[in-house]
Amino acid sequence: MPTANQQVGNYQTVKPLAWYKELNPQEKRTFWACFGGWATDGMDVQIYSFVIPALLSLWKLSKSDAGLLATSTLLLSAFGGWITGILADRVGRVRMLQITIAWFSVFTFLSGLAPNFTSLLVIRGLQGLGFGGEWAAGSVLMAEVINATHRGKAVGMVQSSWAIGWGVAALLATALFQLLPQSVAWRCLFFFGIAPALLILFIRRSISEPAVFRNAAVEQRGLVTA
């Protein structure tokens, strides 16, 4: 039986990221696809928080109006997650991950073109569908691809990427509002929200549907043709 000192020594030699080296190439690619998707999702959602002061000033919005814009995104994100979950079981996790990333990226970009409060309210609500859907698709994909031994650690790491996205949004906001007039900076900040769409190229080339989904699809086709 190991002594207390030996146990302490064992704990000290544990490397927090050692598990990552045990992942196979497909698991690593899937991890980074989901990590990047959630980070950029976080960036696009958090951009709005840095735009609020400009909108309050330029559009003379009330605090209630600003809160409603944020609420519309969050409320529709619930529907986005639900709808994406259903579609992911039909057309695939990887495909829905691509669609949701494209969706929230495009609507974040369109937010920068909004001429008034009403149009921005609609656009931000629609952006929420992709915001909620991305996590639904990405989390299922991670759970089905990553080995069960490291699944909790991998999903936890992906969840932490939200903070990275928030940090990127903060840096962009700081730079743009320092360099540009307020009336231009807030729109440009939203325009940067299209950048996550580039992640789709990596996903299309590098990520395949999990074996669990492919096998389920084959079984479903067998039941239909039987």
LOKE-426920 format. One record per residue (C-alpha): residue number from 1; x, y, z; residue in three letters. Coordinates in Angstrom, 3 decimals, always signed. Layout:
N
<pafi seq="NUM" px="X" py="Y" pz="Z" type="ALA"/>
...
This chain:
226
<pafi seq="1" px="+0.000" py="+0.000" pz="+0.000" type="MET"/>
<pafi seq="2" px="+1.534" py="+3.384" pz="-0.997" type="PRO"/>
<pafi seq="3" px="+2.447" py="+5.782" pz="+1.761" type="THR"/>
<pafi seq="4" px="+0.996" py="+9.281" pz="+2.019" type="ALA"/>
<pafi seq="5" px="+4.230" py="+10.752" pz="+0.632" type="ASN"/>
<pafi seq="6" px="+4.131" py="+8.422" pz="-2.365" type="GLN"/>
<pafi seq="7" px="+0.533" py="+9.388" pz="-3.076" type="GLN"/>
<pafi seq="8" px="+1.422" py="+13.082" pz="-2.965" type="VAL"/>
<pafi seq="9" px="+4.319" py="+12.420" pz="-5.317" type="GLY"/>
<pafi seq="10" px="+2.028" py="+10.640" pz="-7.749" type="ASN"/>
<pafi seq="11" px="-0.411" py="+13.543" pz="-7.756" type="TYR"/>
<pafi seq="12" px="+2.415" py="+15.983" pz="-8.413" type="GLN"/>
<pafi seq="13" px="+3.501" py="+14.098" pz="-11.529" type="THR"/>
<pafi seq="14" px="+0.034" py="+14.163" pz="-13.099" type="VAL"/>
<pafi seq="15" px="+0.026" py="+16.385" pz="-16.183" type="LYS"/>
<pafi seq="16" px="-3.336" py="+18.090" pz="-16.782" type="PRO"/>
<pafi seq="17" px="-3.086" py="+17.833" pz="-20.585" type="LEU"/>
<pafi seq="18" px="-1.457" py="+14.401" pz="-20.814" type="ALA"/>
<pafi seq="19" px="-4.788" py="+12.928" pz="-21.932" type="TRP"/>
<pafi seq="20" px="-4.650" py="+14.934" pz="-25.169" type="TYR"/>
<pafi seq="21" px="-1.618" py="+12.952" pz="-26.364" type="LYS"/>
<pafi seq="22" px="-3.655" py="+9.767" pz="-26.105" type="GLU"/>
<pafi seq="23" px="-6.271" py="+10.977" pz="-28.588" type="LEU"/>
<pafi seq="24" px="-6.092" py="+9.620" pz="-32.123" type="ASN"/>
<pafi seq="25" px="-5.899" py="+12.029" pz="-35.108" type="PRO"/>
<pafi seq="26" px="-9.650" py="+11.982" pz="-35.734" type="GLN"/>
<pafi seq="27" px="-10.373" py="+12.733" pz="-32.086" type="GLU"/>
<pafi seq="28" px="-7.892" py="+15.613" pz="-32.093" type="LYS"/>
<pafi seq="29" px="-9.377" py="+17.135" pz="-35.247" type="ARG"/>
<pafi seq="30" px="-12.868" py="+16.827" pz="-33.827" type="THR"/>
<pafi seq="31" px="-11.737" py="+18.374" pz="-30.547" type="PHE"/>
<pafi seq="32" px="-10.304" py="+21.429" pz="-32.309" type="TRP"/>
<pafi seq="33" px="-13.319" py="+21.799" pz="-34.576" type="ALA"/>
<pafi seq="34" px="-15.657" py="+21.867" pz="-31.578" type="CYS"/>
<pafi seq="35" px="-13.247" py="+24.017" pz="-29.550" type="PHE"/>
<pafi seq="36" px="-13.049" py="+26.558" pz="-32.366" type="GLY"/>
<pafi seq="37" px="-16.785" py="+26.467" pz="-32.970" type="GLY"/>
<pafi seq="38" px="-17.668" py="+27.227" pz="-29.359" type="TRP"/>
<pafi seq="39" px="-14.933" py="+29.871" pz="-29.024" type="ALA"/>
<pafi seq="40" px="-16.098" py="+31.740" pz="-32.123" type="THR"/>
<pafi seq="41" px="-19.715" py="+31.314" pz="-31.052" type="ASP"/>
<pafi seq="42" px="-18.760" py="+32.973" pz="-27.783" type="GLY"/>
<pafi seq="43" px="-16.960" py="+35.755" pz="-29.628" type="MET"/>
<pafi seq="44" px="-19.944" py="+36.530" pz="-31.841" type="ASP"/>
<pafi seq="45" px="-22.398" py="+36.530" pz="-28.941" type="VAL"/>
<pafi seq="46" px="-20.202" py="+38.664" pz="-26.673" type="GLN"/>
<pafi seq="47" px="-19.560" py="+41.267" pz="-29.361" type="ILE"/>
<pafi seq="48" px="-22.993" py="+42.676" pz="-28.598" type="TYR"/>
<pafi seq="49" px="-22.070" py="+43.456" pz="-24.984" type="SER"/>
<pafi seq="50" px="-19.311" py="+45.776" pz="-26.217" type="PHE"/>
<pafi seq="51" px="-21.635" py="+47.440" pz="-28.716" type="VAL"/>
<pafi seq="52" px="-24.323" py="+48.344" pz="-26.161" type="ILE"/>
<pafi seq="53" px="-22.766" py="+51.663" pz="-25.006" type="PRO"/>
<pafi seq="54" px="-22.501" py="+52.863" pz="-28.604" type="ALA"/>
<pafi seq="55" px="-26.112" py="+51.940" pz="-29.374" type="LEU"/>
<pafi seq="56" px="-27.357" py="+53.625" pz="-26.210" type="LEU"/>
<pafi seq="57" px="-25.613" py="+56.794" pz="-27.325" type="SER"/>
<pafi seq="58" px="-26.163" py="+56.754" pz="-31.088" type="LEU"/>
<pafi seq="59" px="-29.671" py="+55.328" pz="-31.286" type="TRP"/>
<pafi seq="60" px="-30.867" py="+56.775" pz="-27.974" type="LYS"/>
<pafi seq="61" px="-31.980" py="+53.354" pz="-26.819" type="LEU"/>
<pafi seq="62" px="-33.252" py="+52.769" pz="-23.326" type="SER"/>
<pafi seq="63" px="-31.685" py="+50.144" pz="-21.101" type="LYS"/>
<pafi seq="64" px="-34.842" py="+48.092" pz="-21.578" type="SER"/>
<pafi seq="65" px="-34.342" py="+48.174" pz="-25.343" type="ASP"/>
<pafi seq="66" px="-30.742" py="+47.036" pz="-24.961" type="ALA"/>
<pafi seq="67" px="-31.857" py="+44.239" pz="-22.667" type="GLY"/>
<pafi seq="68" px="-34.526" py="+43.152" pz="-25.135" type="LEU"/>
<pafi seq="69" px="-31.906" py="+42.798" pz="-27.867" type="LEU"/>
<pafi seq="70" px="-29.894" py="+40.463" pz="-25.666" type="ALA"/>
<pafi seq="71" px="-32.978" py="+38.575" pz="-24.521" type="THR"/>
<pafi seq="72" px="-34.121" py="+37.878" pz="-28.079" type="SER"/>
<pafi seq="73" px="-30.824" py="+36.136" pz="-28.784" type="THR"/>
<pafi seq="74" px="-30.989" py="+34.007" pz="-25.649" type="LEU"/>
<pafi seq="75" px="-34.640" py="+33.032" pz="-26.043" type="LEU"/>
<pafi seq="76" px="-34.263" py="+31.886" pz="-29.629" type="LEU"/>
<pafi seq="77" px="-31.051" py="+30.049" pz="-28.759" type="SER"/>
<pafi seq="78" px="-33.257" py="+27.576" pz="-26.888" type="ALA"/>
<pafi seq="79" px="-35.194" py="+26.860" pz="-30.070" type="PHE"/>
<pafi seq="80" px="-31.929" py="+26.691" pz="-31.993" type="GLY"/>
<pafi seq="81" px="-30.625" py="+23.952" pz="-29.738" type="GLY"/>
<pafi seq="82" px="-33.867" py="+21.993" pz="-29.951" type="TRP"/>
<pafi seq="83" px="-34.157" py="+22.236" pz="-33.739" type="ILE"/>
<pafi seq="84" px="-30.484" py="+21.440" pz="-34.284" type="THR"/>
<pafi seq="85" px="-30.732" py="+18.391" pz="-32.055" type="GLY"/>
<pafi seq="86" px="-33.562" py="+17.020" pz="-34.185" type="ILE"/>
<pafi seq="87" px="-31.810" py="+17.754" pz="-37.469" type="LEU"/>
<pafi seq="88" px="-28.467" py="+16.400" pz="-36.229" type="ALA"/>
<pafi seq="89" px="-30.124" py="+13.008" pz="-35.807" type="ASP"/>
<pafi seq="90" px="-31.375" py="+13.167" pz="-39.383" type="ARG"/>
<pafi seq="91" px="-28.684" py="+14.810" pz="-41.487" type="VAL"/>
<pafi seq="92" px="-25.594" py="+14.465" pz="-39.287" type="GLY"/>
<pafi seq="93" px="-23.713" py="+16.145" pz="-36.480" type="ARG"/>
<pafi seq="94" px="-20.900" py="+17.472" pz="-38.672" type="VAL"/>
<pafi seq="95" px="-23.275" py="+18.940" pz="-41.219" type="ARG"/>
<pafi seq="96" px="-25.300" py="+20.707" pz="-38.546" type="MET"/>
<pafi seq="97" px="-22.127" py="+22.019" pz="-36.914" type="LEU"/>
<pafi seq="98" px="-21.205" py="+23.631" pz="-40.224" type="GLN"/>
<pafi seq="99" px="-24.687" py="+25.034" pz="-40.760" type="ILE"/>
<pafi seq="100" px="-24.954" py="+26.540" pz="-37.280" type="THR"/>
<pafi seq="101" px="-21.507" py="+28.158" pz="-37.474" type="ILE"/>
<pafi seq="102" px="-22.383" py="+29.642" pz="-40.862" type="ALA"/>
<pafi seq="103" px="-25.740" py="+30.772" pz="-39.484" type="TRP"/>
<pafi seq="104" px="-24.499" py="+32.697" pz="-36.447" type="PHE"/>
<pafi seq="105" px="-21.570" py="+34.138" pz="-38.431" type="SER"/>
<pafi seq="106" px="-23.800" py="+35.530" pz="-41.183" type="VAL"/>
<pafi seq="107" px="-26.324" py="+37.029" pz="-38.793" type="PHE"/>
<pafi seq="108" px="-23.604" py="+38.597" pz="-36.669" type="THR"/>
<pafi seq="109" px="-22.268" py="+40.221" pz="-39.840" type="PHE"/>
<pafi seq="110" px="-25.765" py="+41.378" pz="-40.804" type="LEU"/>
<pafi seq="111" px="-26.115" py="+42.984" pz="-37.371" type="SER"/>
<pafi seq="112" px="-23.535" py="+45.506" pz="-38.521" type="GLY"/>
<pafi seq="113" px="-25.824" py="+46.540" pz="-41.383" type="LEU"/>
<pafi seq="114" px="-28.910" py="+47.080" pz="-39.230" type="ALA"/>
<pafi seq="115" px="-30.395" py="+50.553" pz="-39.831" type="PRO"/>
<pafi seq="116" px="-32.568" py="+50.682" pz="-36.709" type="ASN"/>
<pafi seq="117" px="-33.609" py="+48.995" pz="-33.489" type="PHE"/>
<pafi seq="118" px="-36.369" py="+46.831" pz="-34.973" type="THR"/>
<pafi seq="119" px="-34.181" py="+45.334" pz="-37.675" type="SER"/>
<pafi seq="120" px="-31.388" py="+44.655" pz="-35.194" type="LEU"/>
<pafi seq="121" px="-33.880" py="+42.967" pz="-32.855" type="LEU"/>
<pafi seq="122" px="-34.937" py="+40.568" pz="-35.618" type="VAL"/>
<pafi seq="123" px="-31.365" py="+39.882" pz="-36.713" type="ILE"/>
<pafi seq="124" px="-30.120" py="+39.240" pz="-33.184" type="ARG"/>
<pafi seq="125" px="-33.014" py="+36.890" pz="-32.581" type="GLY"/>
<pafi seq="126" px="-32.169" py="+34.908" pz="-35.703" type="LEU"/>
<pafi seq="127" px="-28.514" py="+34.877" pz="-34.672" type="GLN"/>
<pafi seq="128" px="-29.614" py="+33.145" pz="-31.490" type="GLY"/>
<pafi seq="129" px="-30.837" py="+30.127" pz="-33.458" type="LEU"/>
<pafi seq="130" px="-27.284" py="+29.452" pz="-34.609" type="GLY"/>
<pafi seq="131" px="-25.828" py="+30.316" pz="-31.211" type="PHE"/>
<pafi seq="132" px="-27.896" py="+27.658" pz="-29.465" type="GLY"/>
<pafi seq="133" px="-27.607" py="+25.178" pz="-32.298" type="GLY"/>
<pafi seq="134" px="-23.820" py="+25.191" pz="-32.427" type="GLU"/>
<pafi seq="135" px="-23.428" py="+23.847" pz="-28.907" type="TRP"/>
<pafi seq="136" px="-26.068" py="+21.186" pz="-29.513" type="ALA"/>
<pafi seq="137" px="-24.264" py="+19.894" pz="-32.599" type="ALA"/>
<pafi seq="138" px="-20.750" py="+20.274" pz="-31.200" type="GLY"/>
<pafi seq="139" px="-21.393" py="+18.632" pz="-27.843" type="SER"/>
<pafi seq="140" px="-23.033" py="+15.572" pz="-29.411" type="VAL"/>
<pafi seq="141" px="-20.199" py="+15.284" pz="-31.921" type="LEU"/>
<pafi seq="142" px="-17.613" py="+15.421" pz="-29.143" type="MET"/>
<pafi seq="143" px="-19.446" py="+12.863" pz="-27.027" type="ALA"/>
<pafi seq="144" px="-19.642" py="+10.377" pz="-29.896" type="GLU"/>
<pafi seq="145" px="-16.078" py="+10.739" pz="-31.177" type="VAL"/>
<pafi seq="146" px="-13.916" py="+11.179" pz="-28.073" type="ILE"/>
<pafi seq="147" px="-12.954" py="+8.030" pz="-26.168" type="ASN"/>
<pafi seq="148" px="-15.064" py="+7.620" pz="-23.030" type="ALA"/>
<pafi seq="149" px="-11.908" py="+7.676" pz="-20.885" type="THR"/>
<pafi seq="150" px="-11.234" py="+11.306" pz="-21.813" type="HIS"/>
<pafi seq="151" px="-14.713" py="+12.503" pz="-22.769" type="ARG"/>
<pafi seq="152" px="-15.301" py="+14.598" pz="-19.656" type="GLY"/>
<pafi seq="153" px="-11.925" py="+16.321" pz="-19.914" type="LYS"/>
<pafi seq="154" px="-12.373" py="+17.046" pz="-23.617" type="ALA"/>
<pafi seq="155" px="-15.884" py="+18.462" pz="-23.251" type="VAL"/>
<pafi seq="156" px="-14.724" py="+20.551" pz="-20.289" type="GLY"/>
<pafi seq="157" px="-11.891" py="+22.002" pz="-22.350" type="MET"/>
<pafi seq="158" px="-14.260" py="+22.830" pz="-25.190" type="VAL"/>
<pafi seq="159" px="-16.607" py="+24.577" pz="-22.764" type="GLN"/>
<pafi seq="160" px="-13.701" py="+26.723" pz="-21.541" type="SER"/>
<pafi seq="161" px="-13.136" py="+28.017" pz="-25.067" type="SER"/>
<pafi seq="162" px="-16.093" py="+30.356" pz="-24.569" type="TRP"/>
<pafi seq="163" px="-13.833" py="+32.523" pz="-22.395" type="ALA"/>
<pafi seq="164" px="-11.284" py="+32.676" pz="-25.208" type="ILE"/>
<pafi seq="165" px="-13.962" py="+33.882" pz="-27.603" type="GLY"/>
<pafi seq="166" px="-15.005" py="+36.517" pz="-25.087" type="TRP"/>
<pafi seq="167" px="-11.392" py="+37.660" pz="-24.778" type="GLY"/>
<pafi seq="168" px="-11.024" py="+37.982" pz="-28.548" type="VAL"/>
<pafi seq="169" px="-14.217" py="+40.046" pz="-28.681" type="ALA"/>
<pafi seq="170" px="-12.853" py="+42.302" pz="-25.935" type="ALA"/>
<pafi seq="171" px="-9.570" py="+42.844" pz="-27.783" type="LEU"/>
<pafi seq="172" px="-11.351" py="+43.619" pz="-31.050" type="LEU"/>
<pafi seq="173" px="-13.695" py="+46.057" pz="-29.327" type="ALA"/>
<pafi seq="174" px="-10.828" py="+47.836" pz="-27.597" type="THR"/>
<pafi seq="175" px="-8.889" py="+48.212" pz="-30.836" type="ALA"/>
<pafi seq="176" px="-11.807" py="+49.299" pz="-33.025" type="LEU"/>
<pafi seq="177" px="-13.236" py="+51.833" pz="-30.596" type="PHE"/>
<pafi seq="178" px="-9.756" py="+53.307" pz="-30.145" type="GLN"/>
<pafi seq="179" px="-9.060" py="+53.572" pz="-33.874" type="LEU"/>
<pafi seq="180" px="-12.465" py="+54.414" pz="-35.349" type="LEU"/>
<pafi seq="181" px="-15.354" py="+56.767" pz="-34.609" type="PRO"/>
<pafi seq="182" px="-18.007" py="+55.188" pz="-32.424" type="GLN"/>
<pafi seq="183" px="-20.559" py="+55.326" pz="-35.247" type="SER"/>
<pafi seq="184" px="-18.295" py="+53.165" pz="-37.428" type="VAL"/>
<pafi seq="185" px="-16.587" py="+50.998" pz="-34.815" type="ALA"/>
<pafi seq="186" px="-19.716" py="+49.185" pz="-33.618" type="TRP"/>
<pafi seq="187" px="-20.622" py="+48.150" pz="-37.159" type="ARG"/>
<pafi seq="188" px="-17.085" py="+46.979" pz="-37.917" type="CYS"/>
<pafi seq="189" px="-17.089" py="+44.936" pz="-34.729" type="LEU"/>
<pafi seq="190" px="-20.148" py="+43.053" pz="-35.947" type="PHE"/>
<pafi seq="191" px="-18.545" py="+42.640" pz="-39.374" type="PHE"/>
<pafi seq="192" px="-15.700" py="+40.715" pz="-37.749" type="PHE"/>
<pafi seq="193" px="-18.353" py="+38.220" pz="-36.720" type="GLY"/>
<pafi seq="194" px="-18.196" py="+36.642" pz="-40.173" type="ILE"/>
<pafi seq="195" px="-14.678" py="+35.320" pz="-39.466" type="ALA"/>
<pafi seq="196" px="-15.855" py="+32.076" pz="-37.784" type="PRO"/>
<pafi seq="197" px="-17.250" py="+30.955" pz="-41.135" type="ALA"/>
<pafi seq="198" px="-13.653" py="+30.159" pz="-42.135" type="LEU"/>
<pafi seq="199" px="-13.744" py="+27.312" pz="-39.620" type="LEU"/>
<pafi seq="200" px="-16.222" py="+25.546" pz="-41.887" type="ILE"/>
<pafi seq="201" px="-13.441" py="+24.931" pz="-44.423" type="LEU"/>
<pafi seq="202" px="-11.474" py="+22.994" pz="-41.810" type="PHE"/>
<pafi seq="203" px="-14.522" py="+21.020" pz="-40.725" type="ILE"/>
<pafi seq="204" px="-15.472" py="+20.077" pz="-44.294" type="ARG"/>
<pafi seq="205" px="-11.967" py="+18.821" pz="-45.055" type="ARG"/>
<pafi seq="206" px="-11.020" py="+17.202" pz="-41.769" type="SER"/>
<pafi seq="207" px="-14.062" py="+15.996" pz="-39.815" type="ILE"/>
<pafi seq="208" px="-16.221" py="+12.991" pz="-40.626" type="SER"/>
<pafi seq="209" px="-19.469" py="+11.828" pz="-39.082" type="GLU"/>
<pafi seq="210" px="-19.071" py="+9.638" pz="-35.962" type="PRO"/>
<pafi seq="211" px="-19.336" py="+5.877" pz="-36.443" type="ALA"/>
<pafi seq="212" px="-22.295" py="+5.891" pz="-34.041" type="VAL"/>
<pafi seq="213" px="-24.270" py="+8.142" pz="-36.374" type="PHE"/>
<pafi seq="214" px="-23.249" py="+6.286" pz="-39.534" type="ARG"/>
<pafi seq="215" px="-24.260" py="+2.938" pz="-38.048" type="ASN"/>
<pafi seq="216" px="-27.573" py="+4.349" pz="-36.848" type="ALA"/>
<pafi seq="217" px="-28.250" py="+5.740" pz="-40.321" type="ALA"/>
<pafi seq="218" px="-27.579" py="+2.341" pz="-41.901" type="VAL"/>
<pafi seq="219" px="-29.907" py="+0.639" pz="-39.423" type="GLU"/>
<pafi seq="220" px="-32.604" py="+3.224" pz="-40.101" type="GLN"/>
<pafi seq="221" px="-32.364" py="+2.682" pz="-43.850" type="ARG"/>
<pafi seq="222" px="-32.610" py="-1.054" pz="-43.249" type="GLY"/>
<pafi seq="223" px="-35.820" py="-0.606" pz="-41.274" type="LEU"/>
<pafi seq="224" px="-37.294" py="+1.584" pz="-43.994" type="VAL"/>
<pafi seq="225" px="-36.504" py="-0.860" pz="-46.803" type="THR"/>
<pafi seq="226" px="-37.507" py="-3.956" pz="-44.814" type="ALA"/>
